[in-house]
Amino acid sequence: MSGPLTGYRIIEIAGIGPGPFAAMMLADMGAEVVRVERAQAVRGPAPDTAHWDVLLRGRRNIALDLKHPDGVATLLDLVAQADGLIEGFRPGVMERLGVGPAECQARNPKLVYGRMTGWGQEGPYSQAAGHDINYIALAGALAHFGRVGEAPVPPLNMVGDFGGGGMFLAFGVVCALLEAQRSGEGQVVDTAMVDGAATLMSMFWAMKSIGVHDENAPGTNLLDTGAHFYDVFECADGKYVSLGSIEPQFYAELMRITGLAGDAEFAQQMDKSHWPHLKTRLRAVILAKTRDEWCAEMEHTDVCFAPVLTMSEAAAHPHNVARNTFIEVAGTPQPAPAPRFSRTVALVDSPPAHPGQHSRAVLADWGFTPERIESLVAGGAVASS
């Protein structure tokens, strides 16, 4: 391991979505992250091939039965040696298992206890089920993804699960780890996807306050596809390009390349009353050429342009190839760790692990005796594949 978090030990209680994403980010940065899986997830010897889930990369996997007293005792013994723990259950579940913040910090007062939920640890919705689409809806974000006259379009599950959830959990854990170095005390990090998604909307709250963004007219504003110079356009081959020519100098370059420079109708760039008509006209211009033809004319200019690529196309694009933005781990293409560091380089040091694949090895490395390890496995508190 060589990343900036090398030397930190983090325990990840297995979950889905934002929790594993946060754990992946921490592991990518060099932290030793151990994923604690349910013992019931072990269904025989681990396959020779890597697990399919890219979010599980870079960390070892141990399987514990947290309804078994020895499983709980094992986790608490690991906690005693860890710097942090992250979990993604509904509020109260970890407490009922006997491994909530009070029990864990009693064993390790310096422990950072990261919690990942959709609604937060308290509040009227805190015990309700939900998914990304619900969290970003309540956060006041989803209403603003969509074109004029159309229903809001969920941006995959990137805003709630990963942007507002996993990234905020990783950020919060690292902040608390830094503070613990000074104070010697751990704390609980309450990460809620609804909170994170709301925070991601901060700029639009500012724009709303000065009348630049009309929250009641989605699809008519500067950044929500209302402007003719900030949108996605179809090309002659059915593929798409993106334009973001906001600033006057970039808009002038767009006008020059599209042959619209000097056209009186396009001169009043920021007159919103003309945007729908200008969008129609510009759409016709872009539709006259293929995506590759527009790339030949607009790439490496100041139009603020990029082709709209699929995942596979993005992995093969020369810019991404030059930067190694995508890598291959155990035969599976995937995004590389980000951000990048000049000295403590982040690396993916292992492929995704199967449940219980490293149970014995992790316990041995964390100081458990061979006799205790075999006793835990035999008694069912630990499962090994």
C-alpha positions in Angstrom: 0.0 0.0 0.0 1.3 3.5 -0.8 -1.7 5.9 -0.7 -2.1 8.8 1.7 -4.2 6.7 4.2 -1.6 4.0 4.5 -1.4 2.9 8.2 -5.0 3.5 9.0 -7.2 0.5 9.8 -10.9 0.6 8.9 -13.6 -2.0 9.6 -16.4 -2.0 7.0 -19.7 -3.7 8.1 -21.0 -5.1 4.8 -23.8 -3.3 3.1 -24.7 -2.1 -0.4 -24.2 1.0 -2.5 -22.8 4.0 -0.6 -21.1 2.2 2.2 -19.0 0.0 -0.1 -18.3 3.0 -2.3 -16.9 4.9 0.8 -14.9 1.9 1.8 -13.5 1.5 -1.7 -12.4 5.2 -1.7 -10.6 4.7 1.7 -9.0 1.5 0.4 -8.0 3.1 -2.8 -6.1 5.7 -0.8 -4.1 3.1 1.1 -6.2 2.4 4.2 -6.3 -1.2 5.4 -10.0 -1.8 5.1 -11.5 -5.1 6.3 -15.0 -5.9 5.1 -17.1 -7.8 7.7 -19.6 -10.0 5.9 -22.4 -12.0 7.3 -21.4 -15.6 8.1 -24.5 -16.8 6.2 -23.0 -15.2 3.0 -20.3 -17.9 2.9 -21.6 -20.8 0.8 -18.5 -22.9 0.3 -14.9 -22.4 -0.9 -14.2 -19.0 -2.6 -14.1 -19.3 -6.4 -10.7 -18.8 -8.2 -12.1 -15.8 -10.0 -12.5 -12.4 -8.5 -15.9 -11.2 -7.2 -17.8 -9.3 -9.8 -18.5 -6.2 -7.7 -15.9 -3.5 -8.4 -17.0 -1.6 -5.3 -15.4 -4.4 -3.2 -11.9 -3.9 -4.6 -8.8 -3.4 -2.5 -9.8 -5.0 0.7 -9.9 -8.3 2.5 -13.1 -10.0 3.6 -14.0 -11.7 6.9 -17.3 -13.3 7.7 -18.8 -13.0 11.2 -22.1 -14.1 12.8 -23.0 -10.9 14.7 -25.9 -12.8 16.3 -23.4 -15.1 18.0 -21.8 -13.8 21.2 -18.4 -14.9 20.0 -18.9 -13.1 16.7 -19.7 -9.9 18.6 -16.7 -10.4 20.8 -14.5 -11.0 17.7 -15.7 -7.7 16.1 -15.1 -5.8 19.3 -11.5 -7.2 19.5 -11.0 -6.0 16.0 -12.5 -2.6 16.9 -10.0 -2.3 19.7 -7.2 -2.2 17.1 -9.0 -0.1 14.4 -9.0 3.6 13.6 -12.5 3.6 12.2 -15.6 1.6 11.5 -18.3 2.3 8.9 -21.8 0.8 8.8 -24.9 1.3 6.8 -27.8 -0.2 8.7 -31.0 1.6 9.7 -30.7 3.5 13.0 -30.6 1.2 16.0 -29.6 -2.0 14.3 -25.9 -1.9 15.4 -27.0 -1.1 18.9 -29.3 -4.1 19.0 -26.4 -6.3 17.9 -24.3 -5.0 20.7 -21.8 -3.2 18.5 -23.1 0.3 18.5 -21.0 3.4 19.1 -21.2 3.1 22.9 -19.9 -0.5 22.9 -17.2 0.1 20.3 -15.9 3.4 21.8 -15.8 1.7 25.2 -13.2 -0.6 23.7 -11.5 2.1 21.7 -12.1 5.7 22.7 -10.3 7.0 19.7 -12.5 5.1 17.2 -14.2 7.0 14.4 -17.7 5.5 13.9 -19.1 6.3 10.5 -22.8 5.8 9.9 -24.4 5.8 6.5 -28.2 6.1 6.2 -30.6 7.6 3.7 -32.6 9.8 6.1 -30.2 10.2 9.1 -30.1 8.9 12.6 -33.2 10.8 13.7 -36.1 12.6 12.2 -39.6 11.5 11.1 -38.3 9.5 8.1 -35.4 7.9 10.0 -36.9 4.4 10.2 -38.4 4.3 6.8 -37.0 2.3 3.8 -35.8 4.3 0.8 -33.5 4.4 -2.1 -31.4 7.1 -3.9 -34.4 8.4 -5.8 -36.3 9.1 -2.6 -33.5 10.8 -0.8 -32.7 13.2 -3.6 -36.4 13.9 -4.0 -36.7 15.0 -0.4 -33.4 16.9 -0.6 -34.9 19.2 -3.2 -32.5 18.0 -5.9 -34.5 15.6 -8.1 -37.1 18.2 -9.0 -34.4 20.1 -10.9 -33.2 17.3 -13.2 -35.3 17.4 -16.3 -36.3 19.3 -19.4 -39.1 21.8 -19.7 -42.5 20.2 -19.7 -41.2 16.7 -18.8 -41.0 14.7 -15.5 -37.8 14.8 -13.5 -35.2 12.3 -14.6 -33.2 10.5 -11.9 -29.5 10.8 -12.7 -28.9 7.1 -12.2 -28.1 6.7 -8.4 -25.1 9.0 -8.5 -26.4 11.9 -6.5 -27.8 10.2 -3.5 -25.9 6.9 -3.1 -22.5 8.0 -4.3 -22.2 11.8 -4.4 -24.4 12.7 -1.4 -23.7 9.4 0.4 -20.5 7.5 0.0 -18.3 10.5 -0.8 -19.6 12.4 2.2 -19.1 9.3 4.4 -15.5 9.0 3.3 -14.9 12.7 3.7 -16.5 12.7 7.2 -14.4 9.7 8.3 -11.2 11.3 7.2 -12.1 14.6 8.9 -12.8 12.8 12.1 -9.6 10.8 11.8 -7.6 14.0 11.5 -9.4 15.5 14.5 -8.8 12.4 16.6 -5.0 12.8 16.0 -5.2 16.1 17.9 -7.8 15.3 20.5 -7.2 11.6 21.1 -10.9 11.0 21.0 -13.2 9.4 18.4 -16.7 10.4 17.5 -19.7 9.4 15.5 -20.1 10.6 11.9 -23.8 10.7 11.0 -23.9 10.7 7.2 -27.3 10.9 5.6 -27.8 10.8 1.8 -30.6 13.4 2.1 -28.2 15.8 3.8 -25.4 15.2 1.3 -27.7 15.6 -1.7 -29.0 18.9 -0.2 -25.4 20.1 0.3 -24.6 19.3 -3.4 -27.4 21.8 -4.3 -25.6 24.7 -2.5 -24.8 26.7 -5.6 -28.4 26.5 -6.8 -29.6 27.9 -3.5 -27.3 30.8 -4.1 -28.5 31.2 -7.7 -32.1 31.0 -6.5 -31.5 33.8 -3.9 -30.5 36.3 -6.6 -33.1 35.2 -9.2 -30.8 33.4 -11.6 -32.4 30.0 -11.1 -36.2 29.7 -11.1 -37.0 26.6 -9.0 -40.6 26.6 -10.4 -39.5 26.4 -14.0 -37.2 23.4 -14.5 -35.6 23.0 -17.8 -35.6 26.8 -18.5 -32.5 27.8 -16.5 -28.9 28.3 -17.3 -27.6 24.8 -16.2 -30.7 22.6 -16.6 -30.9 22.5 -20.4 -32.8 25.8 -20.7 -29.9 27.6 -22.4 -29.1 26.9 -26.1 -25.4 27.0 -25.3 -25.5 24.5 -22.4 -27.1 21.3 -23.5 -26.7 17.9 -25.2 -27.3 17.8 -29.0 -28.0 15.0 -31.3 -25.7 14.5 -34.4 -26.3 13.1 -37.8 -25.3 9.6 -36.8 -27.6 9.5 -33.8 -24.8 10.1 -31.3 -24.5 13.2 -29.1 -22.2 16.0 -28.1 -22.2 18.3 -25.1 -21.8 22.1 -25.3 -21.2 24.3 -22.3 -20.3 27.6 -23.9 -21.3 29.9 -21.0 -18.7 32.6 -20.9 -18.7 35.2 -23.8 -15.3 34.1 -25.2 -16.4 30.5 -25.3 -19.8 31.4 -26.8 -18.0 33.4 -29.5 -15.9 30.4 -30.3 -19.1 28.3 -30.6 -20.6 30.8 -32.9 -17.4 30.9 -35.1 -17.2 27.1 -35.5 -20.9 26.6 -36.2 -20.9 29.4 -38.7 -23.3 31.5 -36.6 -21.0 34.4 -35.9 -22.6 37.6 -36.9 -26.1 36.2 -36.8 -28.2 38.9 -35.1 -30.5 36.4 -33.4 -27.6 34.8 -31.6 -26.0 38.1 -30.5 -28.1 38.4 -27.3 -26.7 35.3 -25.6 -28.3 35.8 -22.1 -31.8 36.9 -23.2 -33.8 33.9 -21.9 -36.8 34.8 -24.0 -34.9 33.8 -27.1 -33.4 30.6 -25.7 -36.1 28.1 -27.0 -35.9 29.5 -30.6 -32.1 29.6 -30.6 -32.0 26.0 -29.2 -34.1 24.9 -32.2 -31.8 26.7 -34.7 -28.6 25.4 -33.1 -30.0 21.9 -32.8 -30.5 21.9 -36.6 -26.9 23.0 -37.2 -25.4 20.3 -35.0 -27.7 17.7 -36.5 -26.1 18.3 -39.9 -22.8 16.6 -39.0 -21.8 13.4 -37.2 -20.3 13.3 -33.8 -16.8 12.6 -35.2 -17.1 15.5 -37.5 -17.9 17.8 -34.6 -15.1 16.3 -32.6 -12.7 17.1 -35.5 -13.8 20.8 -35.4 -14.4 21.4 -31.7 -12.0 19.2 -29.7 -9.1 21.1 -28.3 -10.8 24.4 -28.7 -12.4 26.7 -26.1 -16.0 25.9 -27.1 -16.3 23.9 -23.9 -17.1 20.7 -25.8 -16.9 17.0 -25.4 -18.5 14.0 -27.1 -21.1 12.2 -25.1 -19.5 8.8 -24.6 -20.7 5.4 -23.3 -18.6 3.7 -20.6 -16.8 1.6 -23.1 -16.2 4.6 -25.4 -14.9 6.6 -22.4 -12.4 3.9 -21.5 -11.0 4.0 -25.1 -10.9 7.8 -25.5 -7.3 9.1 -26.1 -7.5 11.6 -23.2 -8.6 9.0 -20.7 -6.0 6.5 -22.0 -3.3 9.1 -21.6 -4.3 9.7 -18.0 -5.0 6.1 -17.2 -8.4 7.2 -16.0 -9.6 3.6 -16.4 -7.7 0.5 -15.3 -8.2 -3.3 -15.4 -8.2 -5.3 -12.3 -8.4 -9.1 -12.5 -9.7 -8.8 -16.1 -12.4 -6.3 -15.2 -12.2 -2.7 -16.6 -13.1 0.0 -14.1 -12.3 3.6 -13.0 -8.9 4.2 -11.5 -8.6 5.7 -7.9 -9.1 9.4 -7.7 -7.9 12.0 -6.9 -4.2 11.6 -7.7 -1.3 12.3 -5.4 2.2 13.3 -6.4 4.0 11.3 -3.7 1.7 8.9 -1.9 0.3 7.3 -5.1 -3.1 5.6 -4.7 -3.2 2.0 -6.1 -5.7 -0.9 -6.3 -3.8 -3.6 -4.6 -6.3 -6.5 -4.8 -9.4 -7.5 -6.7 -12.8 -7.8 -5.1 -12.9 -10.5 -2.5 -15.6 -13.2 -1.8 -17.4 -13.4 1.5 -15.1 -15.0 4.2 -12.2 -15.4 1.8 -9.7 -13.9 4.2 -11.3 -14.7 7.6 -8.4 -16.7 9.0 -5.7 -14.5 7.5 -7.2 -11.3 8.8 -7.7 -12.7 12.3 -4.1 -13.9 12.3 -2.7 -10.6 11.1 -4.8 -8.8 13.8 -3.2 -10.9 16.6 -5.7 -13.7 17.1 -4.0 -17.0 18.1 -4.3 -20.0 15.8 -6.2 -21.9 18.6 -8.7 -19.1 19.0 -9.2 -18.8 15.2 -10.0 -22.5 14.8 -12.3 -22.4 17.9 -14.3 -19.4 16.4 -14.6 -21.2 13.0 -15.6 -24.5 14.6 -18.2 -22.7 16.8 -19.8 -20.8 13.9 -18.9 -17.3 15.1 -16.6 -17.0 12.1 -17.1 -18.4 8.6 -14.2 -19.0 6.2 -14.4 -19.8 2.5 
